[in-house]
């Protein structure tokens, strides 16, 4: 709730406090905007897809509309003639008014054009773009009339504008999703890939294993089902591979280039290296494993992410001049302090490769058959059965690592595979699609169950004692806390126990370097925007900064860090993108409304990938999903509503 709002028409709810004493303002309950756009600039007003919000009564709304409609025109794609021409004329009329060259008939023409463009445009730039202008004409008509009649130029204000969309905003790395989807619709598959690679160097990887937050904010879901954004990304990557084409990455060196060391060849490190290499910097990555990918190589099985895809995309980054030194552990083979001394900057992007403790009796005794989930998957991904003597597996956990462990177990010949989770299916954090796939493959799920003791005989696992749980009061996460049911203990007859309840990062690599602050949770403290640690030359992102998280979040952190490192080397303050300043605004003013009523019919079914049958796929590491054929990709891309939104703030 904001009590200092002078005027608001946001979401069609008009609150007008002009002429009132501040203490008597009617509060605005339905919209909140942050006080600052960035450190030294306050937000004085907002104009965008849902209306106008004015905080400072000195803001000239006519000039605000001019700046906003100019931005709308600049971002109009030109495919709708009414939008492209109409917004151009609107922008010119408003410019004339603000320059002292307005005419009495301008107001009626503005109203007619805004209504026409909104009614006849095919996408949201034209449909929603002119609506705030209609609000302004309705509620600030006297201001327009005065600007026209005075014939005097208005004092120009300071404004910042941004084009975004609900899906773009939800994507941590802010891919221009509507544009790359539209290129697919037009059959311009390689151009679509170019749009993706402006920000993300790993389209084939993320096109397979991204957790797709963008699809959760897709307005198409308000009609039927979201666009298959993730698999369209995979499609264009596969298309390039099928043509045996290689990307042609253009390098545009910064004024001053430097030497940067990166710790970890996972998604964060590779993305950071990519963006630094594009600026001409000399980049060396140190990786403790014998291949690239970090946690995506360690923890994601081949049936979800083939090694060839992962290695191939990293190789393209290496061809830009990035060197990767494998089988090298920082803190043992190379000291972090030496890298800090010899390089202009260091980026730490190591994953959460350790396992969290279950705190159950026997887990620290070294019993044969007890294997932490991350190690279990690493062995399998390197072609080994973690415990050939075992045939009856119990995996503990509810996340994607746990699901990967149980699904891999069948594929290495285990006969009886179970998953134990202390809450219900509804609370499982794993991807719903992965849970369904595991169910289809015959994994036995045991909910509201938690381990108590590892049962062994002569140092070998023979079972797992568990206790039944029931849901009690909500905990800090908002989920109901599992509470043990007294006297409900029982024993699983098994020979392999795989805990997959959480991961942690090994912070021993920081030894010898002073000034790098860490948290009580074993993560590195960084500036949220710049990714700079408390040591000037050291930056960090990925699991070691956030805790175990999504690959796309790690990629976004790597990109941000690359921007900051480039600025450091060039002796400048961090050069942030405009989207990063707008992030705080869009957290307060959401771009997606799950309850929005979409006045249009559905009818175009979402295209789904063809999958191997459960009976076939559960015993093979072949990729279980086939990519879209061309015609399906084009049809799926055609479902996009192109929900671009323009926002302008007076600062």
ZAMARGU-4260 file (C-alpha; in steps of 0.2 Angstrom, whole numbers, plus 5000, padded with zeros to 4 digits):
<rodrens>
0) 5000/5000/5000 | 5007/5017/4995 | 5000/5032/5004 | 5010/5045/4995 | 5002/5042/4977
5) 4995/5058/4970 | 4986/5049/4956 | 4984/5031/4950 | 4974/5023/4936 | 4983/5006/4937
10) 4972/4991/4933 | 4958/5003/4929 | 4956/5008/4947 | 4956/5027/4948 | 4963/5036/4964
15) 4965/5054/4962 | 4973/5064/4977 | 4977/5080/4967 | 4973/5095/4978 | 4972/5086/4994
20) 4983/5088/5009 | 4996/5073/5010 | 4989/5067/5027 | 4971/5065/5019 | 4977/5055/5003
25) 4966/5040/4999 | 4978/5025/4999 | 4982/5015/4984 | 4981/4996/4988 | 4982/4988/4972
30) 4999/4994/4966 | 5016/4997/4974 | 5032/5004/4966 | 5049/5005/4973 | 5055/5022/4979
35) 5071/5021/4969 | 5075/5016/4951 | 5093/5015/4955 | 5104/5022/4970 | 5103/5040/4965
40) 5087/5041/4955 | 5069/5041/4963 | 5054/5035/4954 | 5043/5050/4952 | 5030/5041/4940
45) 5026/5026/4931 | 5016/5023/4915 | 5014/5007/4906 | 5002/4993/4901 | 4990/4995/4915
50) 4989/5014/4917 | 4998/5028/4926 | 5005/5030/4943 | 5011/5048/4949 | 5020/5050/4965
55) 5027/5067/4962 | 5014/5080/4957 | 5027/5090/4948 | 5029/5077/4935 | 5022/5084/4918
60) 5010/5070/4912 | 5010/5077/4895 | 5029/5075/4894 | 5028/5058/4902 | 5016/5052/4888
65) 5027/5059/4875 | 5042/5049/4881 | 5031/5033/4884 | 5023/5033/4867 | 5040/5037/4858
70) 5046/5021/4867 | 5030/5011/4861 | 5033/5017/4843 | 5052/5012/4844 | 5047/4995/4849
75) 5033/4992/4837 | 5039/4978/4825 | 5030/4985/4809 | 5020/4970/4805 | 5004/4979/4810
80) 5002/4994/4800 | 4990/5003/4812 | 5002/5000/4826 | 5018/5005/4817 | 5010/5021/4808
85) 4998/5025/4822 | 5010/5025/4836 | 5022/5035/4825 | 5009/5049/4822 | 5004/5049/4841
90) 5023/5051/4846 | 5025/5065/4833 | 5009/5074/4840 | 5014/5073/4858 | 5032/5079/4853
95) 5024/5094/4844 | 5013/5098/4859 | 5028/5097/4871 | 5038/5108/4859 | 5025/5122/4859
100) 5018/5117/4842 | 5002/5109/4847 | 4985/5112/4839 | 4967/5112/4847 | 4962/5097/4837
105) 4977/5086/4843 | 4967/5079/4858 | 4953/5072/4848 | 4966/5065/4835 | 4976/5057/4849
110) 4961/5049/4857 | 4955/5042/4840 | 4972/5035/4836 | 4975/5027/4853 | 4958/5018/4852
115) 4961/5013/4834 | 4978/5006/4837 | 4973/4997/4853 | 4958/4989/4844 | 4967/4983/4828
120) 4984/4978/4833 | 4989/4960/4834 | 5001/4960/4849 | 5002/4968/4866 | 5013/4982/4860
125) 4999/4989/4850 | 4984/4982/4861 | 4990/4989/4878 | 5003/5002/4873 | 4991/5016/4869
130) 4979/5013/4884 | 4988/5024/4897 | 4987/5038/4885 | 4968/5037/4885 | 4969/5037/4904
135) 4980/5053/4903 | 4968/5062/4891 | 4953/5057/4902 | 4960/5063/4919 | 4973/5076/4914
140) 4964/5084/4900 | 4967/5102/4907 | 4986/5099/4907 | 4985/5094/4888 | 4974/5109/4884
145) 4986/5121/4894 | 5001/5114/4885 | 4993/5117/4868 | 4986/5134/4871 | 5002/5141/4879
150) 5012/5138/4864 | 5027/5136/4875 | 5039/5122/4875 | 5038/5111/4891 | 5053/5107/4901
155) 5059/5090/4897 | 5059/5077/4911 | 5071/5063/4914 | 5064/5046/4909 | 5069/5027/4907
160) 5059/5015/4896 | 5060/4996/4895 | 5052/4983/4883 | 5049/4967/4892 | 5036/4953/4893
165) 5030/4941/4907 | 5041/4927/4900 | 5056/4938/4898 | 5054/4945/4916 | 5053/4927/4923
170) 5068/4921/4914 | 5083/4924/4925 | 5094/4929/4911 | 5080/4939/4902 | 5080/4930/4885
175) 5070/4939/4872 | 5058/4925/4871 | 5044/4932/4860 | 5057/4937/4847 | 5066/4920/4846
180) 5049/4911/4846 | 5043/4922/4832 | 5058/4919/4822 | 5054/4900/4823 | 5036/4904/4817
185) 5043/4913/4802 | 5055/4898/4798 | 5070/4908/4802 | 5078/4895/4814 | 5096/4900/4814
190) 5091/4919/4817 | 5081/4912/4832 | 5097/4904/4838 | 5106/4921/4836 | 5093/4930/4847
195) 5096/4916/4861 | 5115/4917/4860 | 5115/4936/4863 | 5113/4931/4881 | 5114/4912/4883
200) 5128/4901/4875 | 5120/4885/4880 | 5104/4883/4871 | 5105/4865/4868 | 5108/4861/4887
205) 5095/4873/4893 | 5083/4867/4879 | 5083/4850/4888 | 5085/4853/4907 | 5079/4871/4911
210) 5066/4872/4924 | 5057/4884/4913 | 5051/4898/4924 | 5046/4907/4908 | 5032/4895/4905
215) 5025/4898/4922 | 5022/4916/4917 | 5016/4913/4900 | 4999/4922/4896 | 4994/4908/4884
220) 4992/4897/4900 | 4977/4909/4904 | 4968/4902/4888 | 4974/4884/4887 | 4992/4879/4890
225) 5009/4889/4890 | 5020/4890/4875 | 5033/4876/4874 | 5047/4889/4876 | 5060/4877/4883
230) 5058/4864/4869 | 5058/4877/4855 | 5075/4882/4862 | 5081/4865/4860 | 5073/4864/4842
235) 5084/4878/4835 | 5099/4871/4843 | 5096/4853/4836 | 5092/4861/4819 | 5109/4869/4818
240) 5117/4852/4823 | 5108/4843/4809 | 5115/4856/4797 | 5132/4853/4804 | 5134/4872/4806
245) 5145/4880/4819 | 5141/4897/4827 | 5151/4912/4821 | 5153/4922/4837 | 5158/4940/4835
250) 5171/4947/4847 | 5171/4965/4850 | 5185/4969/4862 | 5183/4981/4876 | 5195/4997/4876
255) 5205/4988/4889 | 5206/4969/4890 | 5213/4958/4904 | 5217/4941/4911 | 5203/4932/4920
260) 5203/4915/4929 | 5187/4906/4931 | 5184/4892/4944 | 5172/4879/4938 | 5167/4874/4920
265) 5148/4873/4925 | 5134/4884/4917 | 5139/4899/4928 | 5158/4898/4923 | 5155/4894/4905
270) 5142/4908/4903 | 5154/4920/4912 | 5169/4915/4900 | 5158/4917/4885 | 5153/4935/4888
275) 5171/4939/4894 | 5178/4931/4878 | 5166/4941/4867 | 5174/4957/4875 | 5191/4951/4870
280) 5197/4946/4888 | 5210/4931/4890 | 5200/4918/4900 | 5206/4902/4908 | 5194/4890/4917
285) 5200/4878/4930 | 5189/4862/4932 | 5191/4848/4944 | 5183/4835/4933 | 5189/4828/4917
290) 5176/4836/4907 | 5165/4852/4906 | 5148/4854/4913 | 5150/4855/4932 | 5134/4849/4941
295) 5126/4847/4924 | 5139/4834/4920 | 5139/4826/4937 | 5121/4826/4941 | 5111/4825/4925
300) 5110/4808/4917 | 5112/4806/4898 | 5094/4801/4895 | 5090/4819/4900 | 5106/4828/4894
305) 5117/4818/4881 | 5136/4821/4884 | 5138/4826/4866 | 5127/4841/4868 | 5135/4847/4883
310) 5153/4845/4877 | 5149/4852/4860 | 5142/4868/4866 | 5157/4871/4878 | 5168/4867/4864
315) 5161/4881/4854 | 5165/4893/4868 | 5183/4886/4869 | 5185/4891/4850 | 5182/4909/4855
320) 5199/4907/4864 | 5194/4901/4881 | 5206/4889/4889 | 5200/4875/4900 | 5212/4866/4912
325) 5204/4849/4918 | 5207/4838/4932 | 5213/4853/4943 | 5206/4856/4960 | 5208/4874/4967
330) 5215/4874/4984 | 5225/4858/4980 | 5233/4858/4963 | 5232/4877/4961 | 5229/4890/4975
335) 5216/4903/4974 | 5228/4916/4981 | 5239/4913/4966 | 5225/4916/4954 | 5220/4932/4963
340) 5238/4938/4962 | 5241/4934/4944 | 5225/4939/4936 | 5215/4955/4934 | 5199/4946/4941
345) 5194/4929/4947 | 5176/4921/4945 | 5171/4907/4957 | 5157/4897/4949 | 5158/4880/4958
350) 5143/4869/4961 | 5136/4861/4976 | 5145/4845/4974 | 5144/4839/4992 | 5130/4830/5000
355) 5120/4836/5015 | 5119/4826/5031 | 5103/4816/5035 | 5107/4816/5053 | 5102/4797/5055
360) 5111/4784/5064 | 5124/4775/5054 | 5127/4787/5039 | 5145/4791/5044 | 5150/4773/5047
365) 5156/4770/5029 | 5144/4755/5026 | 5145/4747/5009 | 5129/4751/5000 | 5127/4769/5007
370) 5131/4781/4993 | 5127/4800/4993 | 5116/4805/4979 | 5128/4816/4970 | 5142/4803/4970
375) 5129/4790/4964 | 5125/4800/4949 | 5143/4805/4945 | 5148/4786/4945 | 5134/4782/4934
380) 5138/4797/4922 | 5156/4791/4921 | 5150/4774/4916 | 5151/4764/4932 | 5139/4755/4943
385) 5141/4764/4960 | 5138/4747/4969 | 5137/4732/4958 | 5132/4720/4973 | 5116/4730/4976
390) 5099/4727/4968 | 5086/4734/4980 | 5088/4753/4981 | 5080/4766/4992 | 5083/4784/4988
395) 5079/4798/5001 | 5073/4815/4995 | 5060/4824/4984 | 5070/4835/4972 | 5077/4832/4955
400) 5093/4824/4961 | 5082/4811/4970 | 5072/4808/4954 | 5087/4806/4944 | 5094/4794/4956
405) 5079/4782/4956 | 5077/4784/4937 | 5095/4779/4934 | 5094/4764/4945 | 5083/4755/4933
410) 5095/4759/4919 | 5110/4751/4928 | 5100/4735/4931 | 5093/4738/4949 | 5078/4727/4951
415) 5068/4736/4966 | 5068/4755/4966 | 5060/4765/4980 | 5059/4784/4984 | 5056/4789/5002
420) 5050/4807/5005 | 5045/4815/5022 | 5031/4825/5015 | 5017/4822/5002 | 5018/4822/4983
425) 5011/4839/4982 | 5026/4846/4992 | 5039/4838/4981 | 5051/4851/4974 | 5056/4840/4959
430) 5050/4845/4942 | 5032/4838/4940 | 5036/4831/4922 | 5051/4821/4930 | 5040/4814/4944
435) 5027/4808/4931 | 5041/4800/4921 | 5048/4791/4936 | 5030/4785/4941 | 5028/4778/4923
440) 5044/4769/4924 | 5039/4760/4939 | 5048/4769/4954 | 5039/4765/4970 | 5035/4781/4980
445) 5034/4781/4999 | 5027/4798/5005 | 5026/4804/5023 | 5041/4793/5027 | 5058/4798/5034
450) 5073/4787/5038 | 5079/4784/5056 | 5093/4772/5055 | 5103/4762/5043 | 5102/4744/5046
455) 5118/4734/5043 | 5127/4717/5045 | 5146/4716/5045 | 5147/4734/5038 | 5136/4730/5024
460) 5119/4739/5021 | 5104/4727/5024 | 5090/4739/5026 | 5083/4756/5031 | 5073/4759/5047
465) 5060/4772/5044 | 5046/4780/5053 | 5029/4787/5046 | 5025/4805/5047 | 5010/4816/5047
470) 5008/4835/5042 | 5008/4847/5057 | 5008/4866/5058 | 5017/4876/5043 | 5035/4879/5045
475) 5045/4895/5039 | 5043/4889/5021 | 5024/4889/5022 | 5023/4871/5020 | 5016/4860/5034
480) 5029/4852/5045 | 5031/4833/5045 | 5029/4826/5062 | 5034/4808/5067 | 5019/4796/5071
485) 5024/4787/5087 | 5026/4769/5086 | 5026/4768/5067 | 5043/4762/5064 | 5047/4749/5050
490) 5061/4742/5040 | 5064/4743/5021 | 5073/4727/5015 | 5086/4735/5004 | 5105/4734/5000
495) 5108/4751/4994 | 5103/4768/5002 | 5106/4784/4992 | 5102/4800/5002 | 5098/4815/4990
500) 5091/4827/5002 | 5102/4842/4999 | 5119/4848/4992 | 5132/4859/4999 | 5148/4868/4992
505) 5165/4864/4998 | 5172/4881/5003 | 5190/4875/5006 | 5195/4883/4990 | 5194/4900/4998
510) 5208/4896/5010 | 5223/4908/5009 | 5213/4922/5002 | 5207/4935/5015 | 5192/4946/5013
515) 5179/4934/5005 | 5164/4933/5016 | 5154/4918/5017 | 5137/4914/5025 | 5131/4902/5039
520) 5124/4891/5025 | 5141/4889/5016 | 5139/4901/5002 | 5149/4916/4996 | 5142/4933/5000
525) 5140/4944/4984 | 5132/4960/4979 | 5116/4954/4971 | 5117/4964/4956 | 5136/4965/4952
530) 5141/4947/4959 | 5156/4955/4967 | 5162/4947/4983 | 5168/4956/4998 | 5185/4955/4989
535) 5187/4968/4975 | 5194/4956/4962 | 5184/4941/4966 | 5166/4938/4959 | 5155/4923/4961
540) 5138/4916/4955 | 5130/4899/4954 | 5127/4886/4967 | 5141/4893/4978 | 5132/4909/4979
545) 5114/4904/4979 | 5115/4887/4986 | 5109/4872/4975 | 5098/4881/4961 | 5093/4881/4943
550) 5105/4880/4929 | 5097/4896/4920 | 5100/4906/4937 | 5118/4901/4937 | 5120/4906/4919
555) 5112/4923/4923 | 5124/4926/4937 | 5139/4922/4926 | 5133/4934/4913 | 5131/4948/4926
560) 5148/4944/4934 | 5156/4945/4916 | 5148/4963/4914 | 5155/4968/4931 | 5173/4961/4928
565) 5174/4970/4911 | 5170/4986/4920 | 5183/4983/4934 | 5196/4979/4921 | 5192/4996/4912
570) 5192/5006/4928 | 5173/5009/4928 | 5159/5007/4940 | 5148/4991/4936 | 5139/4994/4919
575) 5122/4986/4923 | 5109/4983/4909 | 5093/4993/4910 | 5084/4977/4913 | 5093/4975/4930
580) 5087/4992/4936 | 5069/4988/4930 | 5070/4971/4939 | 5066/4979/4956 | 5051/4988/4948
585) 5044/4972/4941 | 5045/4963/4957 | 5033/4976/4964 | 5023/4978/4949 | 5021/4960/4942
590) 5020/4958/4923 | 5010/4942/4924 | 4993/4939/4932 | 4987/4921/4933 | 4969/4927/4936
595) 4969/4938/4920 | 4954/4935/4910 | 4960/4933/4892 | 4946/4938/4879 | 4950/4925/4866
600) 4947/4907/4862 | 4960/4893/4863 | 4959/4879/4851 | 4978/4877/4846 | 4984/4862/4856
605) 5001/4863/4863 | 5014/4852/4854 | 5022/4839/4865 | 5038/4830/4862 | 5037/4811/4857
610) 5045/4800/4870 | 5051/4783/4871 | 5039/4771/4880 | 5042/4768/4899 | 5045/4750/4895
615) 5059/4754/4883 | 5067/4770/4891 | 5068/4763/4909 | 5083/4752/4903 | 5092/4764/4892
620) 5102/4780/4893 | 5097/4785/4876 | 5089/4802/4876 | 5070/4799/4881 | 5063/4814/4871
625) 5064/4817/4853 | 5064/4835/4847 | 5051/4844/4837 | 5050/4841/4819 | 5050/4857/4809
630) 5031/4858/4806 | 5027/4855/4825 | 5040/4869/4830 | 5032/4881/4818 | 5014/4877/4824
635) 5020/4878/4842 | 5028/4895/4840 | 5012/4901/4831 | 5003/4899/4848 | 5013/4914/4855
640) 5003/4930/4859 | 5019/4941/4859 | 5014/4949/4875 | 5027/4963/4875 | 5024/4977/4888
645) 5032/4994/4888 | 5036/5003/4904 | 5042/5021/4907 | 5047/5029/4923 | 5050/5047/4927
650) 5066/5049/4937
</rodrens>
